[in-house]
C-alpha cells in the first residue's frame, strides 16, 4: 500500500459530530446504513452520524462531509492517516478523524470540501465523488 497515493471516497450526505454525557445510554443505531460511530471515554460519549440521526438532547456540530479511505488498511501500515491529514492541515482545513478495524475516515466541514479535495489531489491522493451528491 503506497502512502503517496491513497484513494478516498466521499460518502453521500452530511454528518454531525455529537456529544452526550459520559454516562448517557448509547442511542439506538439508525435503521438505514451509512457511517455511524460511537466512542465513550471517561468524560463523554461521542456520536458521529448523519445529521438527520443526531441524538436528541446532544450537543451537535452539524455540517461535516466524510472522506473514507478505501480499505482494508493493514495494521502494519504506517503514515496512512498522516499522509491525508498533513495536506489538510497545510490548507488550514479542520478535521474530525475516526478509525475502524478496516480503515479510517476524515470528516471536513461542508464549506471546506472543495478545498479539501483540491489539497488531497495536489498531494497525490484520489477522491472519488458520487455523481449525484445530494449534500452538495
Buried (B, 14 or more C-beta within 10 A) or exposed (E): EEBEEBEBBBBBBBBBBBBBEEEBEEBEEEEEEEBBBBEBEEEBBBBBBBBEBBBEEBEBBBBBBBBBBEBEBEEEEEEBBEBBBEBBEEBEBEBBEBBBEEBBBBBBBBEBBEBBBBBBEEBEBEBEBEEEEEBE
